[in-house]
Amino acid sequence: MSVVSCLPILECVYCLACARWVWKKFLYTAGRESENWGVATASEFDPVPRLCRYILSVCEEDIRNPIWAPPGGYGVNPDWIISKKTHIDTEGRVTPYMIYLDHDNADIVVCIRGLTLARESDFLVLFDNRLGQTKFDGGYVHNGLLKAAQWIFEGDCEILRGLLERYPDYRLTFAGHSLGAGVVTLLTILSIKNREKLGNIERKRIRCFAIAPARCISLNLAVRYADVINSIVLQDDFLPRTTVALEDAFKSIFCFPCLMCIMCLKDTCTLEEKKLKDPRRLYAPGRLYHVIVRKPFSLGKISPTVRTAVPVDGRFEHIVLSCNMTADHRIIWILQECQKALDMLLEKEHLMDIPTEQRMERQASIAKEHKEEHRAALQRAVALDVPQVDSPSYGTFHEIEEGENSDRTEISLESSDRRKSWDELAGRLFKQMDLGEVLRNS
């Protein structure tokens, strides 16, 4: 048989392979990646809608006379605003943000809004990054978001320290959306690494909620800080799944479906092992909360479900080809769906009519489960040989928190000593962590 006669057969095989790939991609739905995760409780998800409102309020020029307030308002008391920075105040270093003293919830909140399409400075922050450009805290991070976080920390750490010393029972909460979610992620890590500048605040008093975050930190950091950083992703949102350079993504906004299809093809052809072994690859940070509000291939809504986990492999690695992939990124839409999800969780708990004492026991049990889940995620990261940034040896974490101060300790995980190294790693990391206290105060 001649080569020419074989060409039609090869073309048919190629077309069938492409058709099968396209079919599988369109069958891939957002619910599949979190189908084995646990279901979140009302107590741990309770802050999310409130923090979404606070982030939205940053967009208002005059919070006493809001223009874009959602139904029910923002819930912000103007007299409790400590500081509110606009684009002019930040000089383009970061998007507008606010420091808010929430007396109702015993919270000191730093909330940062997302990218403004009309502001070139916001794009410059987002585009200031190259693959493997910036090493930080034993991992890789997004360069522009790190510089924005450093600018905020240096400018406002004295204010935050004064508030924390004045209100020793209050928590320090960072919240942001989209670009702001990446900034608060790195701001949280900066705060933990420099707790002496915040009056030696305990780690358990710090928490972060990254709403629809960009992929901004490497896998070892994403897992290590899962006890304080939480990412909220609404069903098909494209940004936490986008591995392409954000500059290319936004430059191709008018051919966005084409770019997403190309990225789907690239992700399909990249082995999972290769992804995990790349220390420069960035991920959505911390513990993940996935809000499911639609059935696959259905325009109709379902009762919202919130699933949560600290995954290592399969961490929002596949783009979902959906007509809602950009709509699910909007903060106002996220607020509405998260509020519905929280109402459903509260209604379920109310129908069960759990006594107060048993509810507290349940919260303590959930806290213990979360702690064990975090420990298991760390152990899986070690088992999967997630690499260190600056070491050819196998391992995961170059810097481990020990006691109230962070001592830099390199842990080499050779195959013969992996079990011993893991025990040492887990013991040091969890020595000062008390997740039960964290969740009980949330």
C-alpha positions as CSV (number, residue, x, y, z in Angstrom):
1,M,0.0,0.0,0.0
2,S,1.5,3.4,-1.0
3,V,2.0,6.3,1.4
4,V,-0.5,8.4,-0.6
5,S,-3.3,5.8,-0.2
6,C,-2.6,5.8,3.6
7,L,-3.1,9.6,4.0
8,P,-7.0,9.5,4.0
9,I,-6.8,6.8,6.7
10,L,-4.4,8.9,8.8
11,E,-6.6,11.9,8.4
12,C,-9.7,10.0,9.5
13,V,-7.8,8.8,12.6
14,Y,-6.6,12.3,13.4
15,C,-10.1,13.7,13.0
16,L,-11.6,11.0,15.2
17,A,-9.0,11.7,17.9
18,C,-9.7,15.4,17.8
19,A,-13.5,14.9,17.9
20,R,-13.1,12.6,20.8
21,W,-11.0,15.2,22.6
22,V,-13.5,17.9,21.9
23,W,-16.4,15.7,23.1
24,K,-14.6,14.8,26.4
25,K,-13.7,18.5,27.0
26,F,-17.4,19.5,26.6
27,L,-18.4,16.7,28.9
28,Y,-16.0,17.9,31.5
29,T,-18.0,19.9,34.0
30,A,-17.0,22.0,37.1
31,G,-18.7,19.6,39.5
32,R,-16.4,16.7,38.5
33,E,-13.3,18.2,40.1
34,S,-14.9,18.6,43.5
35,E,-17.3,15.7,43.5
36,N,-15.3,13.8,46.2
37,W,-14.8,16.8,48.4
38,G,-16.6,17.3,51.7
39,V,-19.5,19.6,52.2
40,A,-18.9,22.9,53.9
41,T,-20.8,23.9,57.0
42,A,-22.6,27.2,57.7
43,S,-20.2,28.3,60.4
44,E,-17.1,28.1,58.2
45,F,-18.8,29.6,55.1
46,D,-20.6,32.3,57.1
47,P,-18.1,35.2,56.5
48,V,-18.0,34.9,52.7
49,P,-21.2,36.8,51.7
50,R,-20.4,39.5,54.2
51,L,-16.9,39.9,53.0
52,C,-18.1,40.1,49.4
53,R,-20.3,43.0,50.4
54,Y,-17.3,44.8,52.0
55,I,-15.3,44.3,48.8
56,L,-18.1,45.7,46.7
57,S,-18.4,48.8,49.0
58,V,-14.8,49.7,48.1
59,C,-16.1,50.6,44.7
60,E,-18.3,53.4,46.1
61,E,-16.9,56.9,46.2
62,D,-19.2,57.9,49.0
63,I,-20.3,55.0,51.2
64,R,-22.9,57.1,53.0
65,N,-24.6,57.7,49.6
66,P,-24.0,54.4,47.7
67,I,-24.9,54.2,44.0
68,W,-24.4,50.5,43.3
69,A,-25.5,48.9,46.5
70,P,-26.9,45.4,46.2
71,P,-30.2,44.4,47.8
72,G,-29.8,44.7,51.5
73,G,-27.0,47.2,51.2
74,Y,-23.3,46.6,52.0
75,G,-23.7,46.3,55.7
76,V,-20.9,48.7,56.2
77,N,-21.0,51.3,59.0
78,P,-19.2,54.4,57.6
79,D,-18.1,55.4,61.1
80,W,-16.1,52.1,61.4
81,I,-14.0,52.7,58.3
82,I,-10.4,53.3,59.4
83,S,-8.9,54.0,56.0
84,K,-10.2,53.9,52.4
85,K,-7.7,54.3,49.5
86,T,-8.6,55.2,45.9
87,H,-6.6,54.8,42.8
88,I,-5.2,58.3,43.4
89,D,-4.1,57.3,46.9
90,T,-2.4,54.1,45.8
91,E,-0.6,55.8,42.8
92,G,-1.4,52.8,40.7
93,R,0.5,50.4,43.0
94,V,-2.6,48.4,43.8
95,T,-6.3,48.5,43.3
96,P,-8.4,50.5,45.9
97,Y,-8.8,49.0,49.3
98,M,-10.3,49.6,52.7
99,I,-9.4,48.9,56.3
100,Y,-12.7,48.3,58.2
101,L,-13.2,47.8,62.0
102,D,-16.1,45.3,62.1
103,H,-17.3,45.5,65.8
104,D,-20.3,43.3,65.1
105,N,-18.1,40.4,64.1
106,A,-15.0,41.2,66.2
107,D,-13.0,41.6,63.0
108,I,-10.3,43.9,61.6
109,V,-10.9,43.6,57.8
110,V,-8.6,44.6,55.0
111,C,-10.6,44.3,51.7
112,I,-9.3,44.9,48.2
113,R,-11.4,45.2,45.1
114,G,-10.6,43.5,41.8
115,L,-9.3,44.8,38.5
116,T,-10.8,47.9,36.9
117,L,-10.9,47.5,33.1
118,A,-10.6,51.2,32.6
119,R,-7.4,51.5,34.7
120,E,-4.1,50.8,33.0
121,S,-2.3,50.7,36.3
122,D,-4.4,47.7,37.4
123,F,-3.3,45.8,34.2
124,L,0.3,46.8,34.8
125,V,0.1,45.1,38.3
126,L,-1.4,42.0,36.8
127,F,1.0,41.8,33.8
128,D,4.2,42.3,36.0
129,N,5.1,38.7,36.1
130,R,7.1,36.1,34.1
131,L,7.3,32.3,34.7
132,G,9.6,31.6,37.6
133,Q,10.4,35.3,38.1
134,T,10.0,35.7,41.8
135,K,11.0,33.3,44.6
136,F,9.4,34.0,48.0
137,D,9.1,32.0,51.2
138,G,10.4,28.8,49.7
139,G,8.2,29.0,46.6
140,Y,7.3,31.0,43.5
141,V,4.8,33.8,43.5
142,H,3.3,36.3,41.2
143,N,5.7,39.3,41.0
144,G,3.3,42.1,40.5
145,L,0.9,40.9,43.2
146,L,3.7,40.5,45.7
147,K,4.9,44.1,45.1
148,A,1.4,45.3,45.6
149,A,1.1,43.4,48.9
150,Q,4.4,44.7,50.1
151,W,3.3,48.3,49.4
152,I,0.2,47.8,51.5
153,F,2.0,46.1,54.3
154,E,4.7,48.7,54.6
155,G,2.2,51.5,54.4
156,D,-0.4,50.2,56.8
157,C,1.3,47.8,59.2
158,E,1.4,50.5,61.9
159,I,-2.3,51.1,61.6
160,L,-3.0,47.4,61.8
161,R,-0.7,46.9,64.7
162,G,-2.4,49.7,66.7
163,L,-5.9,48.1,66.0
164,L,-4.7,44.6,67.0
165,E,-3.2,45.9,70.2
166,R,-6.3,48.0,71.0
167,Y,-8.7,45.0,70.2
168,P,-6.8,41.9,71.4
169,D,-9.8,39.7,70.9
170,Y,-10.4,40.7,67.3
171,R,-9.2,38.8,64.3
172,L,-7.3,40.1,61.3
173,T,-9.1,39.2,58.1
174,F,-7.9,39.8,54.6
175,A,-10.4,39.6,51.7
176,G,-10.1,40.4,48.0
177,H,-11.7,39.6,44.6
178,S,-9.8,38.6,41.4
179,L,-6.6,40.7,41.3
180,G,-7.3,41.8,44.9
181,A,-7.6,38.1,45.9
182,G,-4.0,37.5,44.8
183,V,-2.9,40.6,46.7
184,V,-4.5,39.5,49.9
185,T,-3.1,36.0,49.6
186,L,0.4,37.4,49.5
187,L,-0.4,40.0,52.1
188,T,-1.5,37.2,54.4
189,I,1.8,35.4,54.0
190,L,3.7,38.6,54.6
191,S,1.7,39.2,57.8
192,I,2.5,35.7,59.0
193,K,6.2,36.0,58.2
194,N,6.4,39.4,59.9
195,R,4.1,39.0,62.9
196,E,6.5,41.0,65.1
197,K,5.6,44.1,63.1
198,L,1.9,43.4,64.0
199,G,2.6,43.1,67.7
200,N,3.5,39.4,67.6
201,I,-0.1,38.5,66.6
202,E,-0.8,34.7,66.9
203,R,-1.1,32.9,63.6
204,K,-4.6,31.6,64.5
205,R,-5.9,35.2,64.6
206,I,-5.1,35.7,60.9
207,R,-7.2,34.5,58.1
208,C,-7.7,35.2,54.4
209,F,-10.6,34.8,52.0
210,A,-9.6,35.0,48.3
211,I,-12.7,35.4,46.2
212,A,-12.2,34.1,42.6
213,P,-8.4,34.3,42.9
214,A,-5.9,34.3,40.1
215,R,-3.3,31.5,40.3
216,C,-0.6,33.4,42.3
217,I,1.5,31.0,44.4
218,S,3.3,27.7,43.9
219,L,1.9,24.4,45.1
220,N,4.0,24.0,48.3
221,L,2.9,27.5,49.5
222,A,-0.8,26.8,48.5
223,V,-0.9,23.7,50.7
224,R,1.3,25.0,53.6
225,Y,-0.9,28.0,54.2
226,A,-4.2,26.2,53.8
227,D,-5.0,26.6,57.5
228,V,-5.3,30.4,57.1
229,I,-6.0,31.1,53.4
230,N,-9.3,30.1,51.8
231,S,-10.2,30.4,48.1
232,I,-13.8,30.7,47.0
233,V,-14.6,29.6,43.4
234,L,-18.0,29.9,41.8
235,Q,-18.7,26.9,39.6
236,D,-17.1,27.5,36.1
237,D,-15.0,30.6,36.9
238,F,-12.1,30.6,34.4
239,L,-9.5,32.6,36.4
240,P,-8.5,30.1,39.1
241,R,-8.1,27.6,36.3
242,T,-6.2,29.7,33.8
243,T,-2.5,28.8,33.6
244,V,-1.8,31.0,30.6
245,A,0.1,34.2,31.3
246,L,-2.6,36.7,32.4
247,E,-1.2,39.3,30.0
248,D,-1.9,37.0,27.1
249,A,-5.3,36.2,28.4
250,F,-6.4,39.8,28.7
251,K,-4.8,40.8,25.4
252,S,-6.8,38.0,23.7
253,I,-10.0,39.1,25.3
254,F,-11.7,39.4,22.0
255,C,-10.7,35.9,21.0
256,F,-11.1,34.5,24.4
257,P,-12.9,31.2,23.4
258,C,-10.0,30.5,21.0
259,L,-7.4,31.0,23.8
260,M,-9.3,28.8,26.2
261,C,-9.5,26.0,23.7
262,I,-5.8,26.2,23.1
263,M,-5.2,26.1,26.8
264,C,-7.5,23.1,27.1
265,L,-5.5,21.3,24.5
266,K,-2.2,22.2,26.2
267,D,-3.5,21.0,29.6
268,T,-4.7,17.8,28.0
269,C,-1.3,17.1,26.5
270,T,0.6,17.9,29.7
271,L,1.1,15.0,32.1
272,E,-0.1,15.4,35.6
273,E,3.3,14.3,36.9
274,K,5.0,17.0,34.9
275,K,2.7,19.7,36.3
276,L,3.4,18.7,39.9
277,K,7.1,18.5,39.3
278,D,7.2,22.1,37.9
279,P,8.0,24.3,41.0
280,R,7.3,27.5,39.0
281,R,3.7,26.5,38.2
282,L,1.2,28.7,40.1
283,Y,-2.0,27.6,41.7
284,A,-5.1,28.9,43.4
285,P,-4.2,29.4,47.1
286,G,-5.1,27.6,50.3
287,R,-8.2,25.6,51.2
288,L,-10.7,25.6,48.3
289,Y,-14.4,26.2,48.5
290,H,-16.3,25.3,45.3
291,V,-19.8,26.7,45.0
292,I,-22.0,24.5,42.7
293,V,-25.2,26.2,41.5
294,R,-26.0,24.6,38.1
295,K,-26.4,21.1,36.7
296,P,-24.1,20.2,33.8
297,F,-25.5,21.4,30.4
298,S,-28.5,22.9,32.1
299,L,-29.7,26.4,32.2
300,G,-31.8,25.7,35.2
301,K,-30.6,26.3,38.8
302,I,-30.2,23.8,41.5
303,S,-29.9,24.2,45.3
304,P,-26.4,25.6,45.9
305,T,-23.8,23.2,47.2
306,V,-20.5,24.2,48.8
307,R,-17.8,21.6,48.7
308,T,-14.4,22.1,50.4
309,A,-11.0,20.4,50.5
310,V,-7.3,21.0,50.5
311,P,-6.4,19.1,47.3
312,V,-2.8,18.7,46.0
313,D,-3.2,17.0,42.6
314,G,-6.3,18.0,40.6
315,R,-6.3,21.5,42.0
316,F,-8.5,23.3,39.4
317,E,-6.3,22.2,36.6
318,H,-8.8,22.0,33.8
319,I,-10.6,24.9,32.2
320,V,-14.4,24.3,31.9
321,L,-15.8,25.2,28.5
322,S,-19.0,26.9,29.5
323,C,-21.0,30.0,28.6
324,N,-20.8,30.9,32.3
325,M,-17.0,30.8,32.6
326,T,-16.7,34.6,32.6
327,A,-20.0,35.4,34.3
328,D,-19.1,33.2,37.3
329,H,-16.1,35.6,37.9
330,R,-18.3,38.6,38.6
331,I,-18.2,39.7,42.3
332,I,-21.9,40.6,42.4
333,W,-22.9,37.2,41.0
334,I,-20.6,35.5,43.4
335,L,-22.2,37.4,46.3
336,Q,-25.7,36.4,45.2
337,E,-24.9,32.7,44.9
338,C,-22.8,32.6,48.1
339,Q,-25.7,34.2,50.0
340,K,-28.1,31.6,48.6
341,A,-25.7,28.8,49.5
342,L,-25.3,30.2,53.1
343,D,-29.1,30.5,53.5
344,M,-29.5,26.9,52.4
345,L,-26.8,25.7,54.9
346,L,-28.4,27.7,57.7
347,E,-31.9,26.4,56.9
348,K,-30.6,22.9,56.9
349,E,-29.1,23.4,60.3
350,H,-32.3,25.0,61.6
351,L,-34.4,22.1,60.4
352,M,-32.2,19.7,62.1
353,D,-32.7,21.7,65.3
354,I,-29.3,20.9,66.8
355,P,-29.0,21.9,70.4
356,T,-26.3,24.5,71.2
357,E,-24.0,22.1,73.1
358,Q,-24.1,19.5,70.3
359,R,-23.5,22.3,67.7
360,M,-20.4,23.3,69.5
361,E,-19.2,19.7,69.7
362,R,-19.9,19.4,65.9
363,Q,-17.8,22.6,65.2
364,A,-15.0,21.2,67.3
365,S,-15.2,17.9,65.3
366,I,-15.2,19.8,62.0
367,A,-12.1,21.7,63.2
368,K,-10.4,18.5,64.0
369,E,-11.3,17.1,60.6
370,H,-9.9,20.2,58.8
371,K,-6.7,19.9,60.7
372,E,-6.3,16.2,59.8
373,E,-7.2,17.0,56.2
374,H,-4.5,19.7,56.1
375,R,-2.0,17.3,57.5
376,A,-3.0,14.7,54.9
377,A,-2.6,17.2,52.1
378,L,0.9,18.1,53.4
379,Q,1.8,14.4,53.5
380,R,0.5,13.8,50.0
381,A,2.6,16.7,48.7
382,V,5.6,15.0,50.2
383,A,4.5,11.6,48.7
384,L,4.1,13.2,45.2
385,D,7.6,14.7,45.4
386,V,6.5,18.3,45.0
387,P,9.9,19.9,44.5
388,Q,11.5,22.7,46.5
389,V,12.3,25.9,44.8
390,D,16.1,26.0,45.4
391,S,17.0,22.4,46.0
392,P,17.4,19.4,43.6
393,S,16.5,17.0,46.3
394,Y,12.9,15.9,46.8
395,G,10.8,17.7,49.2
396,T,8.1,20.3,49.6
397,F,8.8,22.9,52.2
398,H,12.0,24.9,52.5
399,E,10.9,27.1,55.4
400,I,8.8,25.7,58.2
401,E,7.2,27.7,61.0
402,E,8.5,26.7,64.4
403,G,7.1,28.3,67.5
404,E,6.0,31.9,67.5
405,N,8.9,32.9,65.2
406,S,9.7,31.4,61.8
407,D,13.0,29.6,61.6
408,R,14.4,28.7,58.2
409,T,14.8,24.9,58.1
410,E,15.6,22.9,55.1
411,I,14.2,19.4,55.0
412,S,15.6,16.9,52.5
413,L,13.2,14.1,51.7
414,E,15.3,11.3,50.3
415,S,13.5,8.1,49.7
416,S,15.0,6.3,52.7
417,D,14.3,9.1,55.1
418,R,11.0,10.3,53.8
419,R,8.9,8.9,56.7
420,K,11.2,10.4,59.3
421,S,11.3,13.8,57.4
422,W,7.5,13.9,57.2
423,D,7.1,13.3,60.9
424,E,9.6,16.1,61.6
425,L,7.8,18.4,59.1
426,A,4.3,17.7,60.5
427,G,5.4,18.1,64.1
428,R,7.0,21.5,63.5
429,L,4.2,22.8,61.3
430,F,1.4,21.9,63.6
431,K,3.2,22.7,66.9
432,Q,1.5,26.1,67.2
433,M,-1.6,25.6,65.0
434,D,-5.0,25.4,66.7
435,L,-7.5,25.2,63.9
436,G,-10.3,24.4,66.3
437,E,-9.9,27.8,67.8
438,V,-9.9,29.3,64.4
439,L,-13.1,27.8,63.3
440,R,-14.9,28.3,66.5
441,N,-14.2,32.1,66.2
442,S,-15.1,32.3,62.5
